[in-house]
């Protein structure tokens, strides 16, 4: 029965992921870090713990299986194609979980930036229950290469049928290329998005520490990561900068983050930017910056700041924030007014507010 296989298997998988002591998993984690400097062991563990705590609990799995309408029947004659991004460890796990919950095989094209972890975790799943063996096939996306025109042919060669749909995540340019190269297959495409936070000015130290995680966990590379802040006029950044200090060792362990911080500070100073530094004076003029010691807060309108930087804007009233949301409505992933949970979404918090399960089910019938 699908329910037994699904819930029991994934609950046990979650427990094993949280232990981090499987030789298979430890080897994959080591290789992942060697292959991608952003995938430090700490960040890989964070990703696995969040997946286990939010997705692989009995109640979450039961909800997902019921949402897929698949508590009794299997649909293993169907295949879903998944093209995964590689910006965060296991960023495509939720798509794979939804596909298997729908009773579909998965043909997964992995990013070369994250090609170690998920195959190892799938092997762990098959060791838990051989029922899952053969239901997922992995391929690799080579850096700089476009999607092969024989995507459907390769998937059909694995499972005997063309995919009933494709789920893909990546940059806007990548999504445009996929849309052009695969015009006939139904697609759920997720391009570049950003998230922002709104502060009231009276947040507790605990809330600010949560916001620091929302900004800097995974070096801020995820679309759920906070890259832009709205703060009330006259806001004093001192407490936020102090709260963020707990992230320093995590971030400075990533050479690309450290290099970006040094480079951006140098460039801004060369351009004549005024650093308010440790004095934490109010950055009231456009483009002034606050040097956090290992990150930059900059008064700038760009919603896509460089690595190691978070931009901000002051607001007088909430109407200004509403206008901002309307302007960027097709680019916003999340708006946060509570902090600390950006990188641990619930099972029903679908990316881009597009229900992955409903997309799959819609095209199973065709």
Secondary structure as the mmCIF struct_conf table of DSSP 4:
data_model
#
loop_
_struct_conf.conf_type_id
_struct_conf.id
_struct_conf.beg_label_comp_id
_struct_conf.beg_label_asym_id
_struct_conf.beg_label_seq_id
_struct_conf.end_label_comp_id
_struct_conf.end_label_asym_id
_struct_conf.end_label_seq_id
HELX_RH_AL_P HELX_RH_AL_P1 UNK A 2 UNK A 19
HELX_RH_AL_P HELX_RH_AL_P2 UNK A 23 UNK A 35
TURN_TY1_P TURN_TY1_P1 UNK A 37 UNK A 38
HELX_RH_AL_P HELX_RH_AL_P3 UNK A 41 UNK A 54
TURN_TY1_P TURN_TY1_P2 UNK A 55 UNK A 55
BEND BEND1 UNK A 56 UNK A 57
HELX_RH_AL_P HELX_RH_AL_P4 UNK A 58 UNK A 67
TURN_TY1_P TURN_TY1_P3 UNK A 68 UNK A 69
BEND BEND2 UNK A 71 UNK A 72
TURN_TY1_P TURN_TY1_P4 UNK A 76 UNK A 77
STRN STRN1 UNK A 79 UNK A 83
BEND BEND3 UNK A 87 UNK A 88
TURN_TY1_P TURN_TY1_P5 UNK A 89 UNK A 92
HELX_RH_AL_P HELX_RH_AL_P5 UNK A 93 UNK A 101
TURN_TY1_P TURN_TY1_P6 UNK A 102 UNK A 103
STRN STRN2 UNK A 105 UNK A 111
TURN_TY1_P TURN_TY1_P7 UNK A 112 UNK A 113
BEND BEND4 UNK A 114 UNK A 114
BEND BEND5 UNK A 116 UNK A 116
HELX_RH_AL_P HELX_RH_AL_P6 UNK A 117 UNK A 128
HELX_RH_3T_P HELX_RH_3T_P1 UNK A 130 UNK A 132
TURN_TY1_P TURN_TY1_P8 UNK A 133 UNK A 134
BEND BEND6 UNK A 135 UNK A 135
STRN STRN3 UNK A 136 UNK A 141
HELX_LH_PP_P HELX_LH_PP_P1 UNK A 142 UNK A 142
TURN_TY1_P TURN_TY1_P9 UNK A 143 UNK A 144
HELX_LH_PP_P HELX_LH_PP_P2 UNK A 145 UNK A 148
TURN_TY1_P TURN_TY1_P10 UNK A 149 UNK A 150
HELX_RH_AL_P HELX_RH_AL_P7 UNK A 151 UNK A 159
BEND BEND7 UNK A 160 UNK A 161
BEND BEND8 UNK A 164 UNK A 164
STRN STRN4 UNK A 165 UNK A 169
BEND BEND9 UNK A 170 UNK A 170
HELX_RH_AL_P HELX_RH_AL_P8 UNK A 172 UNK A 181
TURN_TY1_P TURN_TY1_P11 UNK A 182 UNK A 182
BEND BEND10 UNK A 184 UNK A 185
STRN STRN5 UNK A 187 UNK A 190
STRN STRN6 UNK A 194 UNK A 198
BEND BEND11 UNK A 201 UNK A 201
HELX_RH_AL_P HELX_RH_AL_P9 UNK A 205 UNK A 216
HELX_RH_3T_P HELX_RH_3T_P2 UNK A 217 UNK A 220
BEND BEND12 UNK A 222 UNK A 222
TURN_TY1_P TURN_TY1_P12 UNK A 223 UNK A 224
BEND BEND13 UNK A 225 UNK A 225
STRN STRN7 UNK A 226 UNK A 232
TURN_TY1_P TURN_TY1_P13 UNK A 233 UNK A 234
HELX_RH_AL_P HELX_RH_AL_P10 UNK A 238 UNK A 244
HELX_RH_3T_P HELX_RH_3T_P3 UNK A 245 UNK A 247
HELX_RH_AL_P HELX_RH_AL_P11 UNK A 248 UNK A 252
TURN_TY1_P TURN_TY1_P14 UNK A 253 UNK A 253
BEND BEND14 UNK A 254 UNK A 254
HELX_RH_AL_P HELX_RH_AL_P12 UNK A 255 UNK A 270
TURN_TY1_P TURN_TY1_P15 UNK A 271 UNK A 272
HELX_LH_PP_P HELX_LH_PP_P3 UNK A 273 UNK A 274
STRN STRN8 UNK A 275 UNK A 275
HELX_RH_3T_P HELX_RH_3T_P4 UNK A 277 UNK A 279
TURN_TY1_P TURN_TY1_P16 UNK A 280 UNK A 280
BEND BEND15 UNK A 285 UNK A 285
TURN_TY1_P TURN_TY1_P17 UNK A 286 UNK A 287
STRN STRN9 UNK A 289 UNK A 291
BEND BEND16 UNK A 293 UNK A 295
STRN STRN10 UNK A 296 UNK A 299
BEND BEND17 UNK A 303 UNK A 304
HELX_LH_PP_P HELX_LH_PP_P4 UNK A 305 UNK A 306
TURN_TY1_P TURN_TY1_P18 UNK A 307 UNK A 308
STRN STRN11 UNK A 309 UNK A 315
BEND BEND18 UNK A 316 UNK A 317
HELX_RH_AL_P HELX_RH_AL_P13 UNK A 318 UNK A 327
TURN_TY1_P TURN_TY1_P19 UNK A 328 UNK A 331
STRN STRN12 UNK A 332 UNK A 336
BEND BEND19 UNK A 337 UNK A 338
BEND BEND20 UNK A 340 UNK A 340
TURN_TY1_P TURN_TY1_P20 UNK A 342 UNK A 343
BEND BEND21 UNK A 344 UNK A 344
TURN_TY1_P TURN_TY1_P21 UNK A 347 UNK A 348
HELX_RH_3T_P HELX_RH_3T_P5 UNK A 351 UNK A 353
HELX_RH_AL_P HELX_RH_AL_P14 UNK A 356 UNK A 364
TURN_TY1_P TURN_TY1_P22 UNK A 365 UNK A 365
#
